[in-house]
Amino acid sequence: MKLNYRPMKAIVIIPMFLYAFFGFSQGREQWRYLNTVTSSVPFLVISADAAQAGVGDIGVVGTQGGSGASFNSNPALLVSKHRFIRINNSYSPWHRSIVPGKNLFSNSVAFGPTNRDAIGVQFKMFKYDMALTDPFGNPISSNKANEFCIQANYAHRWDNGLSYGMAFKYVHSDITNGRIVGGVQTHPGHALAADIGLTHQKELLAKDRYNMELNSSFALNNIGSKISYIKGNTDFIPMRMLIGANLKNTFDLDENQLSYTFSYQVSKYLIPSPPAYQIDSNGMTVIDNNSNPVLASGYDPQISVPIALIQSFYDAPGKVSYDENFNPSVKKGSRASEEFHEYIHQVGSELKLKRNENLAISLRQGLFLEHDTKGARRFISFGIGLEVHGLTVDVTTWRGIGRSTVLNNSLFFNLGYIYNFNKAKD
């Protein structure tokens, strides 16, 4: 049978058009003001998995069956249509272009005892050298920071193509080694958190040698307690929401199988945006009678976790200016605009050639776009993967765009093994 390759050509053009669109629409926005949403233990949302990093760090949709994304982004991806066991080891020398000595490791094991259920565990560690300074920036001492997360996952798949998953995490963060900093005794931080996720698979088109499949997913990450390094002071961990979809096209070519997947993900942190505070004629923050700073716009960030999950959708302060009497005013529409800027957009694609279930090679590329005022992380990713008789090797590099030079030449490495016991019947 002669294959018609026109659908493939159209699909290849789509991501290139979207790359150009997203890059242009974000790039023409001028630098205005910085109001980055920050949290403690950011390593929780950094994936060392090279396969995920290769498609623009998209993780809410991806390969099912114990992939790195099932531990880092969406636990619903843990389950597969096959009974399987998978071992994965990942490593990234994080920010190696500017700060040597930052190392991110993750090790995971996943097991699908049936074609409906899967369980897994992961250990992630982030180690780096940290310099402590006084309020004037003078170095006080240096120490070796050590942070890690232990998590356990479970996922279940129904016959209608819908899967759900959950993960439970224990987080340990020691960034000061118990030192006294600025006259204050510090201690390691501890937190408990959970991930929940859903994913749905739907076959859109099936012919003799061609198949088109749509996957859509939703996940919440790191929903849990605050973390504390100083008595009486707590910080949010990086709670976030992820929504995404991918379109997978598969062509059967005699003994070979060619697939092309295009993916999109949008994510948002579910923690408070820093508000704008009232200032006086000296440019100092105004303090009320209760020793609290007076808000000019936005909302109080010292709130509980349940309130933060809701308030994070409408708490952006917008662009604030002051008149000659230092009365604040908010530019019309800037609050809604800033709220929109908090959404991170990612697109990615993977071209995979598979031969006789024993050999596969994957080429990946992706684009990550964060607004200038919310961190300005922008990069292009390029990755390659090889699978030989279940042994998997993946390598990815990132190239920063514009001011994101800190991400230049970021590297990610995977070494793993996967074994499918049998194929399930749909």
C-alpha positions in Angstrom: 0.0 0.0 0.0 1.3 3.4 -0.9 1.4 5.9 2.0 0.2 9.5 1.7 2.7 11.7 3.5 0.8 15.0 3.2 -0.5 14.9 6.8 3.1 14.6 8.1 4.2 17.6 6.1 1.4 19.7 7.5 2.2 18.7 11.1 5.9 19.5 10.7 5.0 23.1 9.6 2.6 23.7 12.6 5.3 23.8 15.3 7.6 26.0 13.3 4.7 28.5 12.8 3.9 28.5 16.5 7.5 28.9 17.5 7.7 32.0 15.4 4.4 33.3 16.7 5.2 32.8 20.4 8.7 34.2 20.0 7.5 37.3 18.2 4.5 38.1 20.5 6.7 37.7 23.6 9.7 39.5 22.1 8.0 42.7 21.2 6.9 43.3 24.8 9.2 45.9 26.3 10.9 45.5 29.6 8.8 47.3 32.2 9.1 46.2 35.8 10.2 43.0 37.5 7.7 41.2 39.8 8.9 37.6 39.8 6.9 35.0 41.8 9.4 33.2 44.0 9.4 30.3 46.4 11.7 28.1 48.4 13.0 24.7 47.2 12.6 25.6 43.5 14.5 22.3 42.7 11.1 20.6 43.0 10.1 21.9 39.6 13.5 21.4 38.0 13.5 18.1 36.0 16.9 16.4 35.4 15.1 14.1 32.9 16.7 14.5 29.5 13.7 13.3 27.6 11.4 15.9 29.3 14.0 18.6 28.9 14.3 17.9 25.2 10.8 19.0 24.4 10.9 22.3 26.1 10.6 20.8 29.6 7.0 19.8 28.8 5.9 17.2 31.4 2.2 17.2 31.9 1.8 15.2 28.6 4.4 12.8 27.4 5.4 9.1 27.3 3.5 6.9 29.7 4.9 4.0 31.6 7.2 5.3 34.3 8.9 8.1 32.3 10.6 11.0 34.1 7.6 13.2 33.5 5.4 10.9 35.5 7.5 11.8 38.6 8.3 15.4 37.8 5.1 16.7 36.4 2.1 14.4 36.0 1.7 11.2 38.1 -1.1 10.0 35.8 1.6 9.2 33.1 3.0 6.5 35.4 0.5 3.8 34.1 0.8 2.1 30.7 -1.2 -0.2 28.5 1.6 -2.8 29.2 2.9 -4.6 32.3 6.3 -3.1 32.7 9.3 -2.3 34.9 11.4 0.8 34.4 14.5 2.2 36.0 15.7 5.7 35.2 18.8 7.6 36.3 19.1 11.3 35.5 21.8 14.0 36.0 22.2 17.6 35.2 25.1 20.0 36.1 22.6 22.8 36.7 23.7 26.4 35.7 27.1 25.1 34.9 27.8 28.1 32.6 27.9 30.6 35.6 28.1 28.6 38.8 30.1 25.3 38.9 29.3 22.7 41.5 25.5 22.7 41.2 24.4 19.1 40.6 20.9 17.7 40.2 20.3 14.0 40.4 17.2 11.8 40.2 16.7 8.0 40.4 13.4 6.3 39.9 11.9 2.9 39.7 8.4 2.2 38.3 6.4 -1.0 38.1 3.2 -1.8 36.3 2.0 -5.1 37.8 -1.1 -5.0 35.6 -2.1 -3.0 32.5 -4.4 -0.9 34.7 -2.2 0.1 37.7 1.4 1.3 38.3 3.4 2.3 41.3 6.8 4.0 41.6 9.3 5.8 43.8 11.8 8.5 43.1 14.7 10.1 44.9 15.8 13.6 43.8 18.8 15.4 45.2 20.1 19.0 44.5 23.6 19.8 45.8 25.5 23.0 45.5 27.9 25.4 47.1 26.3 28.4 48.8 27.9 31.7 49.9 26.3 33.4 52.9 26.5 37.2 53.0 25.6 40.0 55.4 22.9 42.7 54.5 25.6 44.7 52.6 26.6 41.8 50.4 29.9 41.0 52.2 30.7 37.3 52.4 30.4 35.7 55.8 31.0 32.1 55.1 30.3 29.3 52.6 28.7 25.9 53.0 27.5 23.0 50.9 23.7 23.1 50.5 21.9 19.8 50.3 18.3 19.4 49.3 16.4 16.2 48.5 12.9 14.9 47.9 11.6 11.3 48.3 8.3 10.5 46.6 5.9 7.6 46.0 3.5 7.5 43.1 0.4 5.5 42.1 -1.6 5.6 38.9 -4.7 3.8 37.5 -6.0 3.6 33.9 -9.7 3.1 32.9 -11.0 1.6 29.7 -12.2 4.9 28.4 -8.7 6.2 28.0 -8.7 8.3 31.2 -5.9 7.8 33.8 -5.4 9.4 37.1 -2.3 9.5 39.4 -1.1 10.8 42.7 2.3 11.3 44.3 3.3 12.0 47.9 6.5 13.8 48.8 8.8 14.4 51.7 11.1 17.4 51.2 14.3 18.2 53.1 16.3 21.4 52.5 19.5 22.3 54.3 21.0 25.5 52.8 22.8 26.9 55.9 24.1 23.8 57.7 22.5 25.0 60.9 24.7 28.2 61.0 23.7 31.5 62.8 23.1 34.0 60.0 22.6 37.6 60.8 22.4 36.8 64.5 19.5 34.3 63.8 19.7 30.6 64.4 18.8 28.6 61.2 17.8 25.0 60.8 17.0 22.6 57.9 13.6 23.0 56.3 11.0 20.2 56.0 7.8 19.9 54.0 5.1 17.5 52.9 3.5 17.8 49.5 1.4 16.0 46.9 0.9 15.9 43.2 -2.4 14.9 41.4 -2.8 14.4 37.7 -5.2 13.4 35.0 -4.6 12.4 31.4 -6.9 11.3 28.6 -6.0 9.4 25.4 -8.3 9.6 22.4 -7.8 8.0 19.0 -8.8 10.5 16.3 -8.0 8.5 13.2 -7.0 4.9 12.4 -6.2 3.5 9.0 -4.2 0.5 7.8 -0.8 2.2 8.3 -1.6 5.5 9.9 -2.9 6.5 13.3 -3.6 9.9 14.9 -4.0 10.2 18.7 -4.8 13.2 20.9 -3.6 13.3 24.6 -4.8 16.0 27.0 -3.7 16.4 30.6 -4.0 18.4 33.8 -1.9 18.3 36.9 -1.3 20.1 40.2 2.3 19.9 41.7 3.7 20.3 45.2 0.4 21.1 46.9 1.5 21.0 50.5 2.9 22.7 53.6 5.1 25.7 53.8 8.8 25.3 54.7 10.7 27.1 57.4 14.5 27.8 58.0 14.0 30.3 60.8 11.7 29.9 63.8 8.5 31.8 63.2 9.1 32.4 59.4 7.6 30.2 56.7 7.9 30.2 52.9 5.8 28.7 50.1 7.1 25.8 48.1 6.6 25.9 44.3 2.9 24.9 44.0 1.9 25.0 40.3 -0.8 24.1 37.8 -0.1 22.5 34.4 -2.4 22.0 31.5 -1.3 20.5 28.1 -2.0 18.4 25.1 -0.2 16.6 22.4 -1.0 15.2 19.0 0.8 12.0 18.0 0.9 10.7 14.4 2.2 7.2 13.8 3.1 5.7 10.4 3.7 1.9 10.0 6.5 1.4 7.4 6.8 -2.4 7.1 9.2 -3.4 9.8 9.7 0.2 11.0 7.4 2.7 12.8 7.7 6.4 12.4 5.9 8.7 14.9 5.8 12.5 15.2 4.4 14.2 18.3 3.7 17.9 18.8 3.1 19.1 22.4 1.9 22.3 24.1 1.9 23.1 27.8 0.9 26.1 29.9 1.7 26.4 33.5 1.2 28.8 36.4 2.6 29.0 39.9 -0.1 28.9 42.6 1.6 31.1 45.1 1.2 34.8 46.0 2.4 37.5 43.6 4.5 40.1 45.5 2.3 43.1 46.1 3.2 46.8 45.6 3.7 48.7 48.9 2.9 52.3 49.7 6.1 54.5 49.9 6.8 57.8 51.5 8.7 60.9 50.3 12.0 59.1 51.1 11.1 56.1 49.0 10.7 54.0 52.1 7.9 51.5 52.6 5.1 52.9 54.9 4.5 50.8 58.0 1.2 50.8 59.9 0.5 50.8 63.6 0.8 47.0 63.7 4.3 47.0 62.1 2.9 45.7 58.8 3.8 47.3 55.4 0.9 49.2 53.8 -0.3 47.8 50.5 -0.6 50.1 47.5 -2.0 47.3 45.2 -2.3 43.6 45.3 -2.9 41.3 48.3 -1.2 40.3 51.5 1.2 37.4 50.7 1.2 36.1 54.3 -1.7 33.8 53.8 -2.4 30.1 54.2 -1.9 27.5 51.5 -5.6 26.9 50.7 -6.2 30.7 50.3 -3.0 31.0 48.1 -4.3 28.4 45.7 -7.3 30.6 44.9 -5.8 34.1 45.4 -2.9 33.4 43.0 -5.3 33.7 40.1 -6.2 37.4 40.8 -3.5 38.9 43.1 -1.1 40.6 40.6 -0.6 44.2 41.7 -0.2 45.6 38.2 1.8 48.7 37.3 1.7 51.2 40.2 2.8 54.9 40.0 2.7 57.6 42.5 1.7 61.3 42.2 3.5 64.3 43.8 1.8 63.5 47.2 2.9 59.8 46.9 -0.7 58.6 46.4 -0.6 55.4 44.4 -2.6 54.6 41.3 -2.7 51.5 39.2 -2.5 51.6 35.4 -5.8 50.5 33.9 -5.7 46.9 32.7 -2.2 46.3 34.1 -3.4 43.9 36.8 -5.1 41.6 34.4 -2.1 42.0 32.0 0.3 41.0 34.7 -1.8 38.1 35.7 -1.7 36.8 32.2 2.1 37.3 32.1 2.4 34.7 34.9 1.5 31.9 32.6 4.5 30.1 31.1 4.1 28.7 27.5 6.0 25.7 26.2 5.9 23.9 22.8 7.9 20.8 21.8 8.1 18.1 19.3 9.5 14.6 19.0 10.3 12.6 15.9 10.8 8.9 16.7 11.9 6.0 14.4 11.3 2.5 15.9 12.4 -0.8 14.4 11.1 -4.2 15.6 10.6 -3.2 19.2 14.3 -3.5 19.8 15.7 -0.3 18.4 14.4 3.3 18.5 15.9 6.7 18.0 14.3 10.0 18.9 15.0 13.6 17.9 13.5 16.3 20.1 13.2 20.1 20.1 11.3 22.5 22.2 10.7 26.1 23.2 10.2 27.6 26.7 8.9 31.1 27.2 8.5 33.0 30.4 7.6 36.7 30.4 10.3 39.3 31.1 8.7 40.6 34.3 8.2 37.1 35.7 11.7 35.6 35.4 12.6 36.0 31.7 13.5 32.3 31.3 13.6 31.6 27.6 15.4 28.8 25.9 15.4 26.4 22.9 16.0 22.7 23.6 17.6 20.0 21.5 17.7 16.4 22.5 18.3 12.9 21.2 17.3 9.5 22.6 18.4 6.0 21.8 16.7 2.7 23.0 18.4 -0.6 22.3 16.8 -3.8 23.7 15.3 -1.8 26.6 18.4 0.2 27.4 17.7 3.9 27.1 20.2 6.8 26.7 19.1 10.4 26.4 21.0 13.7 26.1 19.6 17.2 25.9 21.0 20.7 25.7 19.4 24.1 26.2 20.3 27.3 24.5 19.1 30.5 26.2 17.3 33.3 24.3 17.9 37.0 24.9 18.7 37.7 28.5 18.4 34.0 29.5 22.2 33.4 29.2 22.2 31.6 32.6 20.5 28.7 30.8 23.1 28.5 27.9 24.5 25.1 27.4 22.5 23.5 30.2 23.0 19.7 29.9 20.8 16.7 30.8 21.7 13.0 30.8 19.5 9.9 31.2 20.5 6.3 31.5 17.7 3.8 32.1 16.1 0.4 31.3 12.5 -0.5 30.5 11.0 -4.0 30.0 7.5 -4.6 28.8 6.1 -8.0 30.0 3.3 -8.1 27.6 1.1 -5.9 25.4 -2.4 -5.3 26.6 -5.5 -5.5 24.4 -7.4 -2.2 24.3 
